[in-house]
Amino acid sequence: MKIRVLGCDGGVLPGFDQVSFLVNDHLVVDAGSICSKLTLKEQHKIKELLITHGHLDHVKDIPFLAENRWLSGAQNAMTIFSTDAILTDIKKNLLNGIVWPDFSKVPSERPIYRLRSIRQPISIEDLKIEAIPVAHSHSALGYIISDRKAAVVFSGDTGPTDELWQIANQKTNLKAIFLETSFPSALADLAWRTKHLSVTSLLREISKIKNKKTPIYLYHLKPMYFKTIRQEIKKSGIPRLHILKRAKTFKW
C-alpha cells in the first residue's frame, strides 16, 4: 500500500493544505487538496473518492476535480463513496446546479461522478475499505483501509469515539493511524463542543488502542495553534506520536 499526503491541515493560511490522502494512486480520502497537489495526468488516474463528512475543507475540490477531468477529456467515471446523508449534502450544497454543475448528471451521456452509499465493507482492486461512524458532524465516518500487508486507520474529523478503535484493535497488521487533533489543551472545551480532539482528549483517546507500537500521525491541526500543539505533543514524551508532514509518502 502506498499513501501520499496531499494535505493534512485543519484550516486555510499560506503554506497550509486541507486534508487529502492519495492511496495507491487511484483512491483519495477526502477532497481538500487534490487539484492543487496533483498534475492533470495524476488526476486522471483517480477512480474513487472516500469522503469522511460534508464540511467544506473536506469536499471543496470535488467540483474542481470534476471540471478538470471533464474539460481535459477523461474517459473513466469516478465514484464518490460516503453515507447517504453526506452524499445528499454534496448534491444539495455543491453539485446542485447553482454553486456548481451537477457532475453526477453532466455530461448526460457519461457523467463524471457516480455517488455510492457505503454501508458494508467493500473491496476496490486489492484494497478492503471499512467505513466506521465517528463522533463529529452528522453521519461522519472514519475509514480503515487494508490489503494483504497492511491496515491503516483514517479517523476523519472526530471527537472521542469508540467503534473505530474496537475495529482497529482487531487488526493484526495495523501499520499506521492518522488521527485528527485540532486544538491545544487550553481549548479542550471548544474541541468538545465542536466534536474535535484537543491534545488532552487525544491522550485519553489513544489509551483505547491496544497496539502500543503502531505509529500515530496527527493531522487537521488548526494553523494558528500548530506550534502550541507541536510543543504539547513533544512535552507528552510519547515517542509514537508524530505531527504529520505534508507531502510525505508511506509505503508498506
Residue frames relative to the residue before (quaternion, step in Angstrom):
aa qw qx qy qz dx dy dz
M 1.0000 0.0000 0.0000 0.0000 0.00 0.00 0.00
K 0.1078 -0.7770 0.6177 0.0557 3.54 -1.04 0.83
I 0.0484 -0.7864 0.6158 -0.0020 3.56 -0.89 0.99
R 0.1075 -0.7815 0.6143 0.0210 3.54 -0.80 1.09
V 0.3137 -0.7536 0.5515 0.1720 3.57 -0.73 1.08
L 0.1864 -0.7921 0.5747 0.0869 3.58 -0.46 1.20
G 0.7725 -0.1227 0.0992 0.6151 3.56 1.07 -0.78
C 0.0459 -0.8326 0.5516 -0.0215 3.57 -1.02 0.76
D 0.5371 0.6552 -0.3805 0.3708 3.59 1.23 0.31
G 0.4421 -0.7309 0.4790 0.2020 3.53 -1.23 0.61
G 0.7778 0.2127 -0.1543 0.5710 3.57 1.14 0.52
V 0.4673 -0.6839 0.5015 0.2499 3.54 -1.35 0.14
L 0.2830 0.6765 -0.6404 0.2283 3.51 -0.73 1.24
P 0.6522 -0.4894 0.3644 0.4499 3.63 -1.14 0.33
G 0.7999 0.2708 -0.2186 0.4890 3.56 -0.91 0.96
F 0.6779 0.4240 -0.2876 0.5272 3.60 1.27 0.01
D 0.1457 -0.8061 0.5730 0.0247 3.56 -0.97 0.95
Q 0.4554 -0.7171 0.4639 0.2513 3.54 -0.88 0.97
V 0.7148 -0.5511 0.2593 0.3436 3.52 -1.24 0.66
S 0.2766 0.6930 -0.6421 0.1758 3.52 -1.02 1.03
F 0.0718 -0.7671 0.6367 0.0297 3.54 -1.02 0.91
L 0.2166 -0.7670 0.5927 0.1157 3.58 -0.82 1.01
V 0.1103 -0.8084 0.5781 0.0118 3.57 -0.66 1.14
N 0.8571 -0.0703 0.0048 0.5103 3.57 -0.78 1.12
D 0.6365 -0.6054 0.2920 0.3782 3.57 1.12 0.78
H 0.7654 0.3762 -0.2066 0.4796 3.63 1.16 -0.29
L 0.7426 0.3331 -0.1949 0.5473 3.61 1.22 -0.27
V 0.1119 -0.7960 0.5934 0.0416 3.57 -0.96 0.89
V 0.2352 -0.7284 0.6275 0.1423 3.54 -1.02 0.90
D 0.8412 -0.0326 -0.0765 0.5343 3.56 -0.52 1.32
A 0.3145 -0.7982 0.5068 0.0847 3.50 -1.07 0.93
G 0.2502 0.8104 -0.4958 0.1866 3.57 0.82 0.97
S 0.8336 0.1114 -0.0047 0.5410 3.61 1.01 -0.76
I 0.2367 0.8065 -0.5161 0.1650 3.59 1.06 0.61
C 0.7716 0.4250 -0.2217 0.4181 3.55 0.57 -1.18
S 0.6789 0.4801 -0.2968 0.4696 3.58 1.12 -0.54
K 0.7456 0.4057 -0.2111 0.4847 3.60 1.21 -0.34
L 0.7369 0.3671 -0.2232 0.5219 3.60 1.15 -0.43
T 0.4808 -0.6373 0.5177 0.3077 3.54 -1.09 0.74
L 0.6661 -0.4879 0.3682 0.4274 3.55 -1.25 0.28
K 0.6229 0.5336 -0.3366 0.4626 3.58 1.02 -0.75
E 0.6690 0.4825 -0.2995 0.4794 3.59 0.96 -0.83
Q 0.6258 0.5322 -0.3400 0.4576 3.59 1.04 -0.70
H 0.6212 0.5525 -0.3371 0.4419 3.59 1.07 -0.66
K 0.6472 0.5368 -0.3214 0.4355 3.59 1.14 -0.50
I 0.5513 0.6313 -0.3975 0.3736 3.60 1.19 -0.39
K 0.1263 -0.8014 0.5835 0.0364 3.54 -0.90 1.01
E 0.8154 0.1518 -0.0386 0.5573 3.58 1.07 -0.72
L 0.1225 -0.7404 0.6545 0.0919 3.53 -1.23 0.67
L 0.1485 -0.7414 0.6477 0.0939 3.56 -0.99 0.92
I 0.1198 -0.8099 0.5731 0.0349 3.57 -0.57 1.13
T 0.3659 -0.7607 0.4982 0.1980 3.58 -0.74 1.08
H 0.7700 -0.1716 0.1304 0.6006 3.58 1.08 -0.75
G 0.6266 -0.6388 0.3412 0.2880 3.53 -1.26 0.38
H 0.4001 0.7197 -0.4945 0.2783 3.63 1.16 0.19
L 0.6716 -0.5888 0.2872 0.3462 3.51 -1.05 0.96
D 0.6823 0.5100 -0.3096 0.4226 3.59 0.88 -0.88
H 0.6977 0.4448 -0.2692 0.4929 3.60 1.25 -0.25
V 0.7599 0.3435 -0.1907 0.5179 3.60 1.24 -0.23
K 0.4507 0.7656 -0.4145 0.1972 3.59 1.23 -0.32
D 0.7089 0.4495 -0.2867 0.4618 3.63 1.06 -0.51
I 0.3889 0.7135 -0.4947 0.3082 3.61 1.21 0.08
P 0.6902 0.4599 -0.3081 0.4661 3.66 0.80 -0.84
F 0.7015 0.4854 -0.2869 0.4359 3.59 0.84 -0.96
L 0.6103 0.5376 -0.3480 0.4663 3.59 1.06 -0.69
A 0.6415 0.5229 -0.3246 0.4578 3.58 0.96 -0.83
E 0.6747 0.4921 -0.3037 0.4587 3.58 0.85 -0.94
N 0.6391 0.5359 -0.3325 0.4402 3.60 0.92 -0.87
R 0.7002 0.4617 -0.2753 0.4699 3.56 0.87 -0.94
W 0.6382 0.5357 -0.3289 0.4445 3.59 0.99 -0.80
L 0.7296 0.4451 -0.2502 0.4550 3.56 0.77 -1.06
S 0.7153 0.4210 -0.2590 0.4939 3.60 1.15 -0.48
G 0.5658 -0.6791 0.3469 0.3136 3.57 1.26 0.31
A 0.2443 0.7707 -0.5527 0.2023 3.61 1.08 0.58
Q 0.3656 -0.7809 0.4765 0.1717 3.56 -0.90 0.95
N 0.7245 0.4359 -0.2640 0.4641 3.59 0.95 -0.78
A 0.4389 -0.6762 0.5305 0.2622 3.55 -1.06 0.83
M 0.3163 -0.7120 0.5902 0.2116 3.55 -1.27 0.43
T 0.2769 -0.7482 0.5793 0.1670 3.55 -1.18 0.62
I 0.2016 -0.7474 0.6228 0.1135 3.55 -0.92 0.99
F 0.1268 -0.7941 0.5934 0.0343 3.55 -0.70 1.15
S 0.3192 0.7050 -0.6068 0.1816 3.55 -1.07 0.79
T 0.6840 -0.4190 0.3469 0.4860 3.58 -1.20 -0.39
D 0.6625 -0.4826 0.3810 0.4278 3.58 -1.27 0.32
A 0.6668 0.5206 -0.3097 0.4341 3.60 0.91 -0.91
I 0.6818 0.4750 -0.2949 0.4718 3.59 0.93 -0.84
L 0.6283 0.5163 -0.3369 0.4744 3.58 1.02 -0.72
T 0.6198 0.5253 -0.3357 0.4767 3.58 1.08 -0.69
D 0.6191 0.5401 -0.3326 0.4629 3.59 1.02 -0.80
I 0.6623 0.5099 -0.3063 0.4555 3.57 0.92 -0.94
K 0.6694 0.4914 -0.2957 0.4723 3.59 0.95 -0.89
K 0.7109 0.4795 -0.2608 0.4436 3.58 0.91 -0.95
N 0.8154 0.3281 -0.1256 0.4601 3.56 0.88 -0.95
L 0.7591 0.3193 -0.1939 0.5330 3.60 1.16 -0.44
L 0.8035 0.2206 -0.0912 0.5453 3.56 0.49 -1.24
N 0.3135 0.8030 -0.4415 0.2490 3.53 0.86 1.04
G 0.5646 -0.6166 0.3824 0.3934 3.57 1.26 0.12
I 0.6811 0.4215 -0.2787 0.5299 3.58 1.30 -0.01
V 0.7158 0.3665 -0.2142 0.5545 3.56 0.75 -1.07
W 0.7730 -0.1140 0.1192 0.6126 3.58 1.03 -0.87
P 0.6059 -0.5500 0.4027 0.4102 3.61 -1.11 0.45
D 0.4798 -0.6516 0.5067 0.2974 3.55 -1.19 0.59
F 0.1382 -0.8422 0.5192 0.0454 3.54 0.01 1.33
S 0.5044 0.5541 -0.4793 0.4569 3.57 1.17 0.51
K 0.7264 0.3375 -0.2232 0.5556 3.59 1.36 -0.03
V 0.7057 0.4157 -0.2269 0.5269 3.58 1.30 -0.33
P 0.5223 -0.2995 -0.7890 0.1224 1.54 -1.61 1.91
S 0.6557 -0.5778 0.3132 0.3716 3.58 -1.04 0.73
E 0.6944 0.4782 -0.2908 0.4524 3.60 1.01 -0.70
R 0.7973 0.0042 0.0080 0.6035 3.60 1.17 -0.47
P 0.1889 -0.8236 0.5231 0.1106 3.64 0.24 1.23
I 0.5665 -0.6200 0.4361 0.3232 3.54 -1.15 0.74
Y 0.8118 0.2270 -0.0847 0.5313 3.59 0.91 -0.95
R 0.1408 -0.6871 0.6991 0.1391 3.46 -1.38 0.55
L 0.2240 -0.7668 0.5871 0.1313 3.59 -0.95 0.83
R 0.0058 0.8223 -0.5654 0.0641 3.56 -0.67 1.11
S 0.3781 -0.7153 0.5466 0.2159 3.55 -0.84 1.00
I 0.1863 -0.7737 0.5975 0.0984 3.56 -1.00 0.84
R 0.0206 -0.8199 0.5699 -0.0501 3.55 -0.50 1.24
Q 0.7741 0.2086 -0.0834 0.5918 3.54 1.04 -0.90
P 0.6516 -0.4807 0.3799 0.4474 3.62 -1.20 0.27
I 0.1107 -0.7871 0.6053 0.0437 3.55 -1.03 0.83
S 0.3146 -0.7180 0.5844 0.2099 3.54 -1.30 0.35
I 0.0342 -0.7637 0.6446 -0.0076 3.54 -1.00 0.94
E 0.7872 -0.1332 0.0040 0.6022 3.53 -0.32 1.33
D 0.7959 -0.2644 0.1787 0.5144 3.64 -0.63 -1.01
L 0.5766 0.5999 -0.3632 0.4192 3.58 1.28 0.25
K 0.2257 -0.7200 0.6375 0.1557 3.54 -1.16 0.72
I 0.1445 -0.7983 0.5835 0.0366 3.58 -0.81 1.05
E 0.0312 -0.7758 0.6302 -0.0023 3.55 -0.82 1.05
A 0.1837 -0.7763 0.5983 0.0750 3.57 -0.81 1.06
I 0.0550 -0.8191 0.5698 -0.0369 3.57 -0.68 1.15
P 0.4626 -0.6821 0.4822 0.2969 3.62 -0.79 0.92
V 0.0648 -0.7737 0.6297 0.0259 3.56 -1.09 0.82
A 0.5730 -0.6338 0.4257 0.2979 3.55 -1.32 0.37
H 0.3908 0.6719 -0.5470 0.3107 3.55 0.01 1.31
S 0.7938 -0.1348 0.1320 0.5782 3.62 -0.68 -1.02
H 0.7174 -0.4515 0.2786 0.4516 3.57 -1.21 0.25
S 0.8585 0.0994 -0.1280 0.4865 3.53 -1.02 0.98
A 0.3111 0.7720 -0.5089 0.2197 3.63 1.16 0.36
L 0.2010 -0.7958 0.5681 0.0598 3.53 -1.11 0.80
G 0.1843 -0.6608 0.6995 0.2004 3.44 -1.45 0.36
Y 0.2488 -0.7665 0.5715 0.1547 3.58 -1.23 0.33
I 0.1307 -0.7172 0.6731 0.1243 3.50 -1.28 0.59
I 0.0904 -0.7908 0.6054 0.0004 3.54 -0.69 1.16
S 0.0435 0.8187 -0.5678 0.0734 3.56 -0.78 0.99
D 0.0859 -0.7358 0.6642 0.1005 3.50 -1.37 0.38
R 0.7859 -0.3313 0.2083 0.4788 3.60 -1.16 -0.31
K 0.7611 0.3996 -0.1962 0.4718 3.58 1.10 -0.65
A 0.8364 0.1219 0.0145 0.5343 3.57 0.99 -0.74
A 0.1237 -0.7239 0.6686 0.1165 3.49 -1.39 0.45
V 0.0853 -0.7999 0.5940 -0.0077 3.55 -0.97 0.93
V 0.2661 -0.7625 0.5740 0.1354 3.56 -1.02 0.89
F 0.0685 -0.7300 0.6780 0.0526 3.54 -1.10 0.85
S 0.3173 -0.7978 0.4774 0.1866 3.58 -0.36 1.17
G 0.2595 -0.7041 0.5895 0.2990 3.56 1.01 -0.82
D 0.6600 -0.4392 0.3692 0.4849 3.57 -1.22 -0.16
T 0.1849 0.7937 -0.5579 0.1567 3.57 -0.81 0.96
G 0.3303 -0.6453 0.6380 0.2596 3.46 -1.35 0.39
P 0.7750 -0.2602 0.2199 0.5323 3.59 -1.16 -0.41
T 0.0318 0.8003 -0.5915 0.0929 3.56 -0.83 1.03
D 0.3133 -0.7835 0.5147 0.1520 3.60 -1.19 0.39
E 0.6817 0.5243 -0.3226 0.3953 3.59 0.71 -1.02
L 0.5998 0.5722 -0.3625 0.4259 3.59 1.01 -0.74
W 0.7123 0.4438 -0.2620 0.4766 3.58 0.91 -0.91
Q 0.5855 0.5661 -0.3761 0.4419 3.58 1.07 -0.58
I 0.6979 0.4386 -0.2721 0.4965 3.58 0.96 -0.83
A 0.6341 0.5297 -0.3349 0.4529 3.60 0.98 -0.78
N 0.6402 0.5480 -0.3241 0.4298 3.58 1.03 -0.73
Q 0.6253 0.5328 -0.3374 0.4596 3.59 1.24 -0.26
K 0.5942 0.5921 -0.3537 0.4138 3.58 1.26 -0.27
T 0.2768 -0.7841 0.5375 0.1402 3.58 -0.68 1.10
N 0.7376 0.3738 -0.2099 0.5217 3.58 1.24 -0.37
L 0.2290 0.8020 -0.5187 0.1877 3.58 1.10 0.71
K 0.1574 -0.8408 0.5170 0.0318 3.57 -0.48 1.25
A 0.8115 -0.0390 0.0568 0.5803 3.60 1.06 -0.61
I 0.1547 -0.7403 0.6462 0.1023 3.51 -1.28 0.59
F 0.1478 -0.7568 0.6330 0.0692 3.54 -0.81 1.08
L 0.0067 0.8487 -0.5165 0.1132 3.53 -0.25 1.36
E 0.4195 -0.7176 0.4972 0.2488 3.57 -0.75 1.04
T 0.0700 0.7411 -0.6668 0.0356 3.54 -1.20 0.71
S 0.1378 -0.8760 0.4610 0.0340 3.54 0.01 1.33
F 0.8286 0.2164 -0.0463 0.5143 3.57 1.00 -0.84
P 0.5094 -0.6075 0.5005 0.3479 3.59 -1.22 0.41
S 0.7156 -0.4638 0.3113 0.4194 3.56 -1.27 0.27
A 0.6212 0.5705 -0.3485 0.4089 3.60 1.01 -0.73
L 0.7334 0.3572 -0.2174 0.5360 3.58 1.22 -0.40
A 0.1793 0.8205 -0.5198 0.1564 3.56 1.11 0.71
D 0.6417 0.5241 -0.3324 0.4506 3.59 1.01 -0.74
L 0.6428 0.5046 -0.3178 0.4809 3.59 0.98 -0.81
A 0.6310 0.5297 -0.3313 0.4599 3.58 0.98 -0.83
W 0.6491 0.5195 -0.3140 0.4585 3.58 0.96 -0.87
R 0.7005 0.4836 -0.2761 0.4464 3.58 0.86 -0.96
T 0.7384 0.3827 -0.2196 0.5099 3.59 1.08 -0.67
K 0.4126 -0.7373 0.4416 0.3019 3.58 1.33 0.10
H 0.4366 0.5921 -0.5269 0.4256 3.46 0.67 1.30
L 0.4640 -0.6309 0.5214 0.3387 3.56 -1.33 -0.08
S 0.2172 -0.6888 0.6718 0.1645 3.51 -1.25 0.67
V 0.6800 -0.4426 0.3435 0.4731 3.58 -1.22 0.06
T 0.6176 0.5570 -0.3444 0.4357 3.60 1.01 -0.76
S 0.7290 0.4077 -0.2503 0.4896 3.60 0.78 -0.97
L 0.5485 0.5956 -0.3911 0.4376 3.58 1.16 -0.50
L 0.6867 0.4921 -0.2949 0.4464 3.57 0.82 -0.99
R 0.6333 0.4874 -0.3338 0.5000 3.59 1.13 -0.53
E 0.6505 0.5565 -0.3166 0.4086 3.54 0.99 -0.89
I 0.6947 0.4894 -0.3034 0.4310 3.60 0.85 -0.87
S 0.5303 0.6102 -0.4182 0.4141 3.60 1.23 -0.19
K 0.6102 0.5626 -0.3431 0.4398 3.60 1.25 -0.34
I 0.6249 0.5477 -0.3244 0.4520 3.57 1.30 -0.34
K 0.3826 -0.7669 0.4711 0.2087 3.58 -0.52 1.18
N 0.6786 0.4603 -0.2914 0.4926 3.57 0.95 -0.85
K 0.1846 -0.8348 0.5141 0.0688 3.56 -0.36 1.23
K 0.6490 0.5230 -0.3205 0.4500 3.58 1.27 0.04
T 0.5409 0.6359 -0.4091 0.3684 3.58 1.14 -0.48
P 0.4198 -0.7094 0.4965 0.2721 3.63 -0.74 0.95
I 0.2101 -0.7608 0.6067 0.0948 3.55 -1.13 0.80
Y 0.1433 -0.7992 0.5826 0.0352 3.54 -0.67 1.18
L 0.2584 -0.8031 0.5265 0.1049 3.55 -0.57 1.22
Y 0.0360 0.8022 -0.5926 0.0639 3.54 -0.88 0.99
H 0.7102 0.4277 -0.3564 0.4310 3.56 -1.40 0.09
L 0.2665 0.7496 -0.5519 0.2500 3.60 1.06 0.67
K 0.4386 -0.6648 0.5302 0.2907 3.57 -0.96 0.84
P 0.5493 -0.6766 0.3662 0.3262 3.63 -0.67 1.06
M 0.6906 0.4910 -0.3020 0.4367 3.61 0.91 -0.81
Y 0.7255 0.3784 -0.2358 0.5243 3.60 1.26 -0.27
F 0.3207 0.7968 -0.4735 0.1951 3.57 1.30 0.09
K 0.7034 0.4710 -0.2797 0.4530 3.59 0.77 -1.02
T 0.6466 0.5231 -0.3225 0.4519 3.58 0.98 -0.82
I 0.6576 0.4976 -0.3094 0.4735 3.58 0.92 -0.89
R 0.6414 0.5269 -0.3237 0.4541 3.58 0.94 -0.88
Q 0.6522 0.5069 -0.3112 0.4699 3.60 0.97 -0.81
E 0.6643 0.5044 -0.3072 0.4581 3.58 0.96 -0.82
I 0.6410 0.5129 -0.3252 0.4694 3.57 1.02 -0.76
K 0.6395 0.5127 -0.3211 0.4745 3.57 0.99 -0.81
K 0.6687 0.5064 -0.2929 0.4589 3.57 0.98 -0.87
S 0.5788 0.6035 -0.3788 0.3965 3.62 1.12 -0.55
G 0.2989 -0.7983 0.4761 0.2161 3.57 1.17 -0.57
I 0.4839 0.6418 -0.4504 0.3887 3.58 1.20 0.42
P 0.3417 -0.8128 0.4263 0.2019 3.60 -0.18 1.24
R 0.6897 0.4957 -0.3119 0.4259 3.61 1.04 -0.50
L 0.5558 0.5708 -0.4012 0.4520 3.59 1.28 0.08
H 0.0174 0.8025 -0.5928 0.0649 3.57 -0.72 1.09
I 0.3876 -0.6539 0.5854 0.2821 3.56 -1.13 0.62
L 0.4138 -0.7317 0.4827 0.2459 3.57 -0.64 1.12
K 0.2759 -0.7716 0.5576 0.1325 3.55 -0.97 0.92
R 0.5141 -0.6334 0.4886 0.3096 3.52 -1.07 0.82
A 0.8306 0.2402 -0.2047 0.4588 3.53 -1.23 0.69
K 0.4488 0.6778 -0.4662 0.3490 3.61 1.24 0.20
T 0.1647 -0.7685 0.6114 0.0924 3.56 -1.14 0.71
F 0.1658 -0.7720 0.6102 0.0646 3.54 -0.99 0.97
K 0.0263 -0.7843 0.6196 0.0134 3.56 -1.10 0.74
W 0.0008 -0.7794 0.6264 -0.0131 3.55 -0.99 0.89
